Amino acid sequence: ILLVIIMTLNSCNGTKNKSNVNACECAKLSVEALTAGLETMELSEEERNEAMKVWEEKLAPCEKQFEEDEEFKKEMEECILKVLEEELGEELGEVQE
Protein backbone atom coordinates (compact mmCIF):
# COMPACT_ATOMS: atom_id res chain seq x y z
CA ILE A 1 0.00 0.00 0.00
CA LEU A 2 2.91 2.35 0.71
CA LEU A 3 4.03 2.14 -2.92
CA VAL A 4 0.51 2.91 -4.09
CA ILE A 5 0.30 5.92 -1.80
CA ILE A 6 3.69 7.22 -2.94
CA MET A 7 2.74 6.76 -6.56
CA THR A 8 -0.64 8.38 -5.94
CA LEU A 9 1.02 11.46 -4.51
CA ASN A 10 3.00 11.75 -7.72
CA SER A 11 1.09 12.26 -11.56
CA CYS A 12 0.80 12.15 -17.59
CA ASN A 13 0.28 13.04 -21.05
CA GLY A 14 -0.29 9.41 -22.00
CA THR A 15 2.88 8.80 -23.93
CA LYS A 16 4.54 5.44 -23.88
CA ASN A 17 8.16 5.22 -22.92
CA LYS A 18 10.86 2.90 -24.16
CA SER A 19 9.50 -0.06 -22.17
CA ASN A 20 5.95 0.44 -23.51
CA VAL A 21 4.56 1.24 -20.08
CA ASN A 22 1.96 3.99 -20.34
CA ALA A 23 2.19 6.58 -17.56
CA CYS A 24 -1.54 7.33 -17.58
CA GLU A 25 -2.44 3.67 -17.48
CA CYS A 26 -0.07 3.24 -14.55
CA ALA A 27 -1.63 6.22 -12.81
CA LYS A 28 -5.13 4.79 -13.22
CA LEU A 29 -3.93 1.41 -12.03
CA SER A 30 -2.30 3.02 -8.99
CA VAL A 31 -5.52 4.78 -8.05
CA GLU A 32 -7.44 1.52 -8.50
CA ALA A 33 -4.93 -0.27 -6.27
CA LEU A 34 -5.27 2.39 -3.61
CA THR A 35 -9.05 2.10 -3.69
CA ALA A 36 -8.84 -1.69 -3.59
CA GLY A 37 -6.42 -1.46 -0.67
CA LEU A 38 -8.90 0.61 1.28
CA GLU A 39 -11.66 -1.86 0.47
CA THR A 40 -9.61 -4.79 1.80
CA MET A 41 -9.46 -3.38 5.32
CA GLU A 42 -12.35 -5.60 6.34
CA LEU A 43 -10.63 -8.75 5.08
CA SER A 44 -8.42 -11.02 7.13
CA GLU A 45 -4.71 -10.30 7.17
CA GLU A 46 -4.07 -13.30 4.92
CA GLU A 47 -6.64 -12.12 2.36
CA ARG A 48 -5.22 -8.57 2.45
CA ASN A 49 -1.70 -9.89 1.88
CA GLU A 50 -2.88 -11.99 -1.04
CA ALA A 51 -4.67 -9.01 -2.58
CA MET A 52 -1.58 -6.84 -2.11
CA LYS A 53 0.59 -9.42 -3.88
CA VAL A 54 -1.73 -9.28 -6.89
CA TRP A 55 -1.54 -5.47 -7.01
CA GLU A 56 2.23 -5.49 -6.51
CA GLU A 57 2.57 -7.78 -9.53
CA LYS A 58 0.30 -5.56 -11.64
CA LEU A 59 2.17 -2.43 -10.61
CA ALA A 60 5.72 -3.85 -10.89
CA PRO A 61 6.42 -2.54 -14.43
CA CYS A 62 5.03 0.85 -13.44
CA GLU A 63 7.10 1.01 -10.26
CA LYS A 64 10.27 0.06 -12.11
CA GLN A 65 9.74 2.72 -14.77
CA PHE A 66 8.68 5.29 -12.16
CA GLU A 67 11.95 4.79 -10.28
CA GLU A 68 14.17 4.78 -13.37
CA ASP A 69 12.73 7.44 -15.67
CA GLU A 70 12.25 11.05 -14.57
CA GLU A 71 10.10 11.92 -17.60
CA PHE A 72 7.81 8.96 -16.94
CA LYS A 73 7.63 9.96 -13.28
CA LYS A 74 6.58 13.49 -14.19
CA GLU A 75 3.95 12.25 -16.67
CA MET A 76 2.56 9.80 -14.13
CA GLU A 77 2.40 12.48 -11.43
CA GLU A 78 0.40 14.76 -13.73
CA CYS A 79 -1.93 11.94 -14.72
CA ILE A 80 -2.59 10.82 -11.15
CA LEU A 81 -3.73 14.34 -10.36
CA LYS A 82 -6.08 14.26 -13.36
CA VAL A 83 -7.49 10.87 -12.40
CA LEU A 84 -8.07 11.95 -8.81
CA GLU A 85 -9.70 15.21 -9.95
CA GLU A 86 -12.02 13.28 -12.27
CA GLU A 87 -12.98 10.81 -9.55
CA LEU A 88 -13.50 13.58 -7.02
CA GLY A 89 -15.63 15.48 -9.52
CA GLU A 90 -17.78 12.41 -10.16
CA GLU A 91 -18.22 11.79 -6.43
CA LEU A 92 -19.14 15.42 -5.81
CA GLY A 93 -21.65 15.28 -8.67
CA GLU A 94 -23.26 12.21 -7.14
CA VAL A 95 -23.52 13.91 -3.75
CA GLN A 96 -25.12 17.01 -5.26
CA GLU A 97 -27.74 15.01 -7.16
RAMO-V352882 format. One record per backbone hydrogen bond with DSSP energy under -0.5 kcal/mol. NH is the residue of the N-H (numbers start at 1). CO is the residue of the C=O. If there is no record, write none. Layout:
[[NH & CO] [NH & CO]]
//
This chain:
[[5 & 1] [6 & 2] [7 & 3] [8 & 4] [9 & 5] [10 & 6] [10 & 7] [11 & 73] [17 & 21] [20 & 17] [22 & 20] [23 & 15] [26 & 22] [27 & 23] [28 & 24] [29 & 25] [30 & 26] [31 & 27] [32 & 28] [33 & 29] [34 & 30] [35 & 31] [36 & 32] [37 & 33] [38 & 34] [39 & 35] [40 & 36] [41 & 38] [42 & 39] [43 & 40] [48 & 44] [49 & 45] [50 & 46] [51 & 47] [52 & 48] [53 & 49] [54 & 50] [55 & 51] [56 & 52] [57 & 53] [58 & 54] [59 & 55] [60 & 56] [63 & 59] [64 & 60] [65 & 61] [66 & 62] [67 & 63] [68 & 64] [69 & 65] [70 & 68] [73 & 69] [74 & 70] [75 & 71] [76 & 72] [77 & 11] [77 & 73] [78 & 74] [79 & 11] [79 & 75] [80 & 76] [81 & 77] [82 & 78] [83 & 79] [84 & 80] [85 & 81] [86 & 82] [87 & 83] [88 & 84] [89 & 85] [90 & 86] [91 & 87] [92 & 88] [93 & 89] [94 & 90] [95 & 91] [96 & 92] [97 & 93]]
//
